[in-house]
Amino acid sequence: MNEIQFTTEVSSDIPQDILAERKVGTVPLQVTLEGKEYKDGELSNREIYDIFRGSKALPSTSAVSVGDYQDLFRPYLAEGKTVIHVAMSSGISSTYQNACIAAEDLEDEGRVYVIDGKGLSQATSILVYKGQDMAAEGKSAEEIVAALTAMVPQLDSSFVITNLDFLKHGGRCSTLAALGANLLKLKPMINMDGGSMSTDKKYRGKDEEVYFQFLADRFPEGSAYDHEYVCVSHGLVDEAILNKAVSTLRKKYKFENVIVNDVGTVIFAHGGPGCFGVFFLKRPQS
């Protein structure tokens, strides 16, 4: 049986130590800021925030090209590996489509499976972890792809935005809507429903209070979810709040692995400072 190699985009926000430990291959989206080109991850969120405060400039992003995907896949195929690529949602980026084209173009060199993760940030990383765990159990690539595809609708992928300035300047919400929300001190929850963004709820209050109300809403009493992995992505959230969130997720909601990381450039360019997301797998309805 061929060895299986898992890949994804840098914007899956997998922590560097886990990338190294699990040997996940990644490819960055392109980022443009003030006329300069960067790879996703080359700029820190603090650098982006400081530039925004000075000039109101925000990064723009473009999808991974077909050629870049080929460059990612080809060395693994040359080693005789089968590649399983988990892409960020096709509903918000053309990365999935480009990865599929690259996989088709490389059919003569080996097999690449591409999965539409229907999520963003660390939501897609959960599929990578689950897939690798199945590979370690001896599952075939076909079995893993089928199982992960069935998991995609179970992904709970959402985040809270506590500062609308980045959304407003990035063109993701109108100035009027942003002004109204800011005046009312509303903090929207963005949900990846079916792979596209929707605003399901708006919170009011101090950031820390909003984060923990948001967590409580994601895990209502009686809800069923997979306790193995939960991921928290954030933009410049205070470390003490993050530690409290980790403790809550472990002790109250009984998660075995709580993985915390900064959001990358792609998410921070829209969510801004204070954005806070949680990602996990719901149990299928019986």
BALUMTOR-860367 format. One record per residue: y negated, x, z of N, C-alpha, C in turn. Coordinates in steps of 0.05 Angstrom, whole numbers, m for minus. Atoms other than C-alpha are relative to their C-alpha. Example, Ala and Ser with C-alpha at 12.3 -4.5 7.8 and 13.67 -1.06 7.14 Angstrom:
> 24_18_0_90_246_156_m24_18_0
> 24_m16_m1_21_273_143_m22_m15_14
END
This chain:
> 24_17_0_0_0_0_m25_18_0
> 24_m15_1_m68_27_m19_m17_m3_25
> 18_1_m23_m117_44_36_m24_m18_m8
> 22_18_5_m173_m7_42_m26_11_11
> 27_m9_m8_m247_14_45_m19_m23_1
> 19_21_m3_m299_m34_71_m28_11_m5
> 28_m7_6_m371_m31_46_m18_m24_4
> 20_21_m2_m435_m70_56_m27_12_m4
> 27_m10_3_m510_m64_51_m11_11_26
> 12_m10_m24_m552_m24_100_m13_m23_16
> 13_22_m13_m587_m90_115_19_m18_17
> m18_13_m19_m524_m113_151_m5_10_29
> 10_m10_m26_m556_m73_208_22_9_19
> m21_m11_m16_m492_m41_233_m10_25_14
> 9_m24_m14_m508_11_287_12_25_m11
> m9_m25_12_m501_83_265_26_10_12
> m25_m10_m13_m447_100_316_24_m16_m10
> m22_16_9_m404_42_292_6_6_m30
> m4_m8_28_m415_60_219_17_26_m2
> m15_m25_0_m389_130_234_28_m4_10
> m27_4_m12_m331_107_278_18_m15_m19
> m17_18_17_m307_53_230_0_9_m29
> 1_m11_27_m324_93_167_m7_m22_m21
> 9_21_18_m361_35_134_m19_12_m21
> 18_m9_21_m394_51_67_m23_m19_m3
> 24_17_3_m465_25_58_m17_9_m24
> 19_m5_21_m518_21_4_m26_m14_8
> 25_12_m9_m592_9_17_m14_m16_m22
> 18_13_18_m639_m41_m15_m24_18_m4
> 25_m15_5_m703_m13_m45_m23_m13_15
> 23_9_m16_m767_m19_m4_m25_13_m12
> 25_m10_9_m838_m12_m30_m22_m7_20
> 22_5_m19_m897_m4_17_m23_18_m7
> 25_m14_8_m968_15_m2_5_19_m24
> m5_m15_24_m944_38_m70_21_22_1
> m21_m20_m3_m890_84_m43_28_m13_2
> m27_11_0_m815_74_m52_16_13_21
> m17_m9_m21_m766_80_5_27_m14_m3
> m25_13_m4_m694_64_20_m1_m15_26
> m2_15_m25_m679_11_71_10_18_22
> m8_m17_m23_m676_47_138_m16_26_2
> 16_m25_m1_m723_105_120_m25_m3_17
> 23_6_m16_m781_71_155_9_m13_26
> m7_13_m25_m777_52_228_m17_m26_2
> 15_24_m4_m800_m17_250_m27_6_13
> 25_m7_m12_m854_15_292_m20_11_m21
> 17_m10_21_m881_51_231_m10_m23_m17
> 8_23_16_m882_m14_191_m20_m16_15
> 19_16_m16_m917_m50_248_m27_13_1
> 26_m14_m2_m970_4_255_m15_m1_m27
> 13_3_26_m984_2_180_m11_m28_m4
> 9_27_2_m989_m73_182_m25_m5_16
> 24_4_m16_m1039_m72_239_m24_13_m12
> 23_m14_12_m1082_m22_201_m10_m12_m26
> 7_7_27_m1080_m50_131_10_m28_m9
> m13_26_6_m1042_m117_133_20_3_m24
> m20_m4_22_m993_m85_82_27_m4_12
> m28_4_m8_m921_m106_86_19_10_m22
> m18_m10_20_m860_m78_51_10_m23_m18
> m15_19_18_m831_m114_m10_27_13_m5
> m27_m10_4_m757_m108_m23_12_m9_m26
> m14_8_24_m713_m109_m84_30_5_4
> m29_m1_m4_m638_m119_m90_12_27_m9
> m15_m24_9_m588_m63_m97_7_m4_m30
> m5_2_29_m579_m48_m171_30_2_m5
> m29_m2_9_m512_m53_m208_8_29_1
> m7_m29_1_m514_23_m218_4_11_28
> m3_m10_m28_m524_36_m143_26_m10_12
> m26_9_m9_m464_m8_m128_23_16_m12
> m20_m16_13_m423_30_m178_2_27_13
> 0_m26_m14_m444_95_m145_13_m2_28
> m13_4_m26_m421_66_m78_30_m3_m3
> m28_7_2_m354_40_m102_17_23_m13
> m16_m18_17_m332_94_m152_14_22_16
> m14_m21_m14_m316_151_m103_25_m10_15
> m23_11_m14_m271_106_m62_23_m7_m19
> m20_7_20_m235_81_m124_13_26_m10
> m12_m25_9_m225_153_m146_20_11_20
> m19_m8_m21_m189_165_m80_24_m19_1
> m22_19_0_m142_108_m97_m2_m23_20
> 4_21_m19_m172_60_m47_m7_m27_m13
> 10_27_7_m183_m15_m54_m25_m5_16
> 25_5_m13_m254_m35_m37_m4_m30_6
> 9_27_m7_m275_m98_0_m29_2_8
> 29_m1_m5_m350_m107_m2_m9_m27_10
> 11_24_m12_m384_m158_43_m30_1_m5
> 28_0_9_m452_m176_13_m16_m19_16
> 19_20_m12_m513_m209_44_m1_m24_m18
> m2_26_13_m522_m281_25_m12_m1_m28
> 10_5_27_m529_m299_m48_m23_m19_m1
> 21_20_m1_m577_m353_m26_m27_13_5
> 26_m13_m5_m631_m302_m8_m4_26_m15
> 2_m25_15_m617_m242_m53_20_0_m23
> m19_m3_22_m584_m222_m118_19_23_4
> m18_m22_m6_m545_m167_m83_29_m8_m6
> m28_9_5_m480_m208_m86_6_0_m29
> m6_1_29_m486_m221_m160_2_28_m12
> m1_m27_11_m501_m148_m175_25_15_9
> m25_m13_m9_m442_m125_m133_24_m11_m16
> m22_11_17_m397_m173_m172_0_12_m28
> 2_m12_26_m422_m145_m238_11_29_1
> m10_m27_m3_m409_m74_m213_30_1_3
> m29_1_m4_m339_m93_m191_15_m5_m26
> m12_6_26_m323_m123_m259_m1_24_m19
> 3_m23_18_m349_m62_m295_19_23_7
> m17_m22_m10_m304_m17_m253_30_m8_0
> m28_10_m1_m240_m57_m264_20_21_m9
> m19_m20_10_m208_0_m303_4_23_19
> m2_m22_m19_m220_48_m245_13_m8_27
> m12_9_m25_m193_5_m188_m10_m28_7
> 6_28_m8_m199_m61_m151_m22_m1_21
> 22_5_m19_m264_m82_m116_m2_m30_4
> 3_28_m7_m266_m149_m80_m29_m3_12
> 27_4_m10_m336_m177_m66_0_m28_14
> 1_25_m15_m347_m230_m12_m29_m7_5
> 27_9_m6_m411_m271_m7_0_m8_30
> 1_4_m29_m426_m266_68_m15_m24_9
> 16_24_m6_m474_m326_66_m17_4_25
> 16_m5_m24_m513_m292_122_m18_23_m5
> 17_m23_2_m560_m236_136_2_16_26
> m1_m18_m22_m568_m178_184_29_3_10
> m26_m6_m10_m508_m170_230_21_m22_m3
> m20_20_6_m475_m235_210_22_11_m19
> m20_m11_19_m442_m199_152_16_23_13
> m15_m22_m13_m422_m141_197_25_m11_15
> m23_11_m14_m376_m188_236_24_m3_m19
> m22_1_20_m336_m200_172_12_27_m5
> m11_m27_4_m330_m125_163_18_7_23
> m16_m7_m23_m304_m116_234_27_m15_0
> m24_17_1_m255_m174_227_19_10_m22
> m16_m10_22_m231_m147_160_14_26_7
> m12_m26_m8_m220_m77_187_22_m4_21
> m21_5_m20_m181_m105_246_25_m11_m14
> m24_10_14_m135_m143_198_13_23_m16
> m11_m23_15_m127_m80_155_17_17_19
> m15_m16_m20_m105_m42_218_26_m13_8
> m25_14_m6_m52_m96_229_19_0_m24
> m18_m2_24_m24_m82_159_m3_m23_m20
> 5_21_20_m53_m142_122_m8_12_m27
> 8_m9_27_m61_m135_47_m28_m7_m6
> 27_6_8_m128_m135_13_m3_m30_m7
> 1_28_9_m112_m204_m17_0_m18_25
> m1_16_m24_m95_m232_52_m26_1_16
> 26_m4_m14_m158_m203_83_m22_m15_m13
> 22_14_15_m204_m229_28_2_m30_4
> m3_29_m4_m174_m299_35_m8_m8_28
> 7_7_m28_m181_m298_111_m30_2_4
> 29_m3_m4_m253_m272_109_m16_m22_m15
> 13_21_14_m273_m322_56_1_m27_15
> m3_24_m16_m246_m377_101_m18_1_25
> 17_m3_m24_m287_m349_159_m30_m4_m6
> 29_1_7_m354_m350_122_m13_m25_10
> 13_24_m9_m369_m423_137_m2_m2_31
> 0_1_m29_m355_m410_211_m21_19_12
> 20_m18_m10_m409_m357_217_m25_m15_10
> 25_11_m11_m467_m378_262_m21_22_m2
> 19_m21_7_m526_m339_236_m29_m11_3
> 27_12_m4_m596_m354_264_m17_20_16
> 18_m17_m16_m657_m322_295_m25_m15_6
> 25_11_m8_m722_m338_329_m22_19_m9
> 23_m15_7_m789_m315_303_m23_m7_20
> 20_5_m20_m842_m307_357_m28_7_m9
> 27_m7_12_m899_m280_313_2_m6_m30
> m1_9_28_m913_m314_247_m17_16_m20
> 18_m15_17_m961_m262_220_14_12_m24
> m15_m13_22_m908_m226_179_9_m21_m21
> m8_21_19_m882_m291_149_m23_m9_m17
> 24_9_14_m952_m312_131_m9_20_m21
> 10_m21_19_m973_m246_99_21_6_m21
> m21_m5_20_m906_m240_64_5_m23_m18
> m2_23_17_m915_m308_32_23_m19_5
> m23_16_m7_m856_m340_68_m8_m27_12
> 9_26_m10_m898_m395_99_m30_m1_m6
> 28_3_7_m967_m422_82_m18_8_23
> 19_m7_m21_m1028_m399_119_m5_m24_18
> 5_24_m16_m1040_m471_141_23_m5_20
> m23_5_m18_m969_m478_169_0_21_22
> 0_m22_m20_m975_m410_204_m22_m5_20
> 22_5_m18_m1042_m428_233_7_m22_20
> m7_22_m17_m1017_m494_259_21_8_21
> m20_m8_m18_m956_m463_290_m11_19_21
> 12_m19_m19_m997_m407_321_m18_m14_20
> 17_15_m19_m1047_m456_351_16_m15_20
> m17_15_m18_m991_m496_381_20_19_15
> m18_m21_m12_m955_m431_401_29_m7_m4
> m28_7_7_m892_m454_365_14_24_m11
> m16_m23_8_m836_m405_353_25_m12_m14
> m21_14_14_m788_m429_299_27_15_1
> m27_m10_4_m713_m419_296_7_m2_m29
> m8_0_28_m689_m399_227_31_1_m1
> m29_2_2_m617_m419_211_9_5_m28
> m12_m5_26_m575_m394_153_21_m21_m5
> m18_23_5_m545_m461_135_10_1_m28
> m12_m2_26_m497_m452_77_m11_23_m17
> 10_m24_14_m529_m385_59_m29_0_m6
> 29_1_5_m601_m408_54_m15_m6_27
> 15_3_m25_m656_m409_107_m11_m28_3
> 12_26_m7_m676_m473_142_m11_3_29
> 12_0_m27_m720_m486_203_11_m24_15
> m13_21_m14_m678_m526_252_m15_m9_25
> 12_6_m26_m720_m523_315_m24_18_4
> 23_m17_m7_m785_m498_343_m2_0_30
> 2_m4_m29_m794_m470_413_m29_5_8
> 27_m6_m11_m855_m463_457_4_13_27
> m1_m14_m26_m866_m416_515_m1_30_m4
> 0_m29_1_m863_m343_532_24_10_m15
> m21_m10_17_m820_m300_488_27_1_14
> m25_m3_m15_m768_m284_541_13_m28_5
> m11_27_m5_m760_m358_559_11_m12_m26
> m9_11_26_m753_m376_485_27_13_m7
> m25_m14_8_m698_m323_474_24_m13_15
> m23_9_m16_m655_m350_530_5_m30_m4
> m5_28_7_m666_m423_512_14_m1_m27
> m13_m3_26_m646_m403_441_30_6_4
> m28_m7_m6_m582_m371_468_15_m24_11
> m13_24_m12_m566_m433_509_5_m21_m22
> m4_19_21_m575_m476_447_22_8_m20
> m22_m9_17_m527_m432_407_27_m4_12
> m25_3_m14_m473_m440_459_0_m24_19
> 0_23_m17_m476_m511_485_26_m4_14
> m25_4_m15_m426_m533_537_20_m15_m17
> m21_12_15_m360_m550_506_4_10_m28
> m3_m11_27_m371_m511_442_22_21_m1
> m22_m19_3_m315_m468_415_m8_22_m19
> 7_m22_17_m326_m399_387_18_24_6
> m16_m24_m2_m291_m333_376_m13_20_20
> 12_m16_m21_m302_m290_438_1_30_m6
> m4_m29_5_m287_m223_404_m25_14_m6
> 24_m14_8_m353_m205_372_m25_m19_1
> 26_13_3_m426_m226_381_m20_23_m5
> 20_m21_7_m484_m187_350_m28_m11_5
> 28_7_m5_m557_m187_370_m17_20_m16
> 19_m16_16_m610_m162_321_m29_m7_9
> 27_5_m10_m683_m155_341_m21_18_m12
> 22_m16_9_m751_m129_322_m18_8_22
> 18_m11_m21_m784_m87_376_0_m17_25
> m2_16_m25_m759_m132_433_4_20_24
> m1_m17_m24_m766_m101_503_29_5_9
> m28_m8_m7_m704_m64_526_10_m15_24
> m9_15_m24_m702_m101_593_10_m27_m8
> m9_26_10_m697_m167_556_26_2_m14
> m26_m4_15_m642_m140_511_23_4_20
> m21_m4_m19_m603_m116_571_8_m26_14
> m6_26_m12_m609_m184_603_16_m18_m19
> m14_16_20_m586_m217_539_29_9_m2
> m27_m11_2_m525_m170_535_16_m10_24
> m14_9_m24_m507_m187_607_7_m30_m1
> m5_29_3_m514_m262_593_23_m5_m19
> m21_5_20_m470_m258_531_28_9_10
> m26_m9_m10_m416_m219_568_9_m17_24
> m8_13_m25_m416_m255_635_1_m31_m3
> 1_29_2_m436_m326_618_16_m11_m24
> m13_10_25_m409_m333_547_25_15_m7
> m26_m13_1_m350_m285_556_6_15_m26
> m5_m16_24_m358_m242_494_11_27_7
> m13_m26_m5_m315_m180_491_m17_23_m10
> 16_m21_13_m359_m139_445_m28_m11_m7
> 28_8_5_m435_m147_446_m14_23_m13
> 11_m22_16_m467_m105_391_m30_m6_m5
> 29_3_2_m543_m96_393_m11_21_m19
> 13_m19_18_m585_m64_339_m27_m10_m9
> 25_7_13_m655_m63_310_6_m13_m27
> m2_9_28_m664_m105_248_m11_22_m18
> 10_m20_19_m675_m62_187_m26_m10_m14
> 25_5_14_m735_m61_141_0_m28_m13
> m2_25_15_m711_m121_100_m6_m24_18
> 4_22_m19_m709_m168_160_m27_2_14
> 25_m3_m15_m768_m139_197_m25_m7_m16
> 22_6_17_m813_m147_137_m7_m30_0
> 5_29_m1_m806_m223_146_m1_m10_29
> m1_11_m27_m788_m233_219_m21_12_19
> 21_m13_m16_m837_m183_248_8_7_29
> m6_m8_m28_m843_m159_320_7_m25_16
> m9_22_m17_m806_m202_369_22_m17_m11
> m22_16_11_m755_m231_321_25_6_15
> m24_m3_m17_m689_m242_357_22_m18_m12
> m21_15_13_m624_m262_324_26_3_14
> m27_m2_m12_m553_m277_348_19_m10_m21
> m19_5_21_m492_m278_304_29_1_11
> m27_1_m10_m420_m299_319_16_m20_m17
> m17_18_15_m361_m339_293_7_m24_17
> m8_25_m13_m351_m411_312_30_m4_m5
> m28_8_5_m280_m437_320_1_m23_m20
> m2_23_18_m258_m483_264_7_m25_14
> m5_26_m12_m257_m556_280_29_m8_m5
> m28_8_2_m188_m582_294_3_m28_m12
END
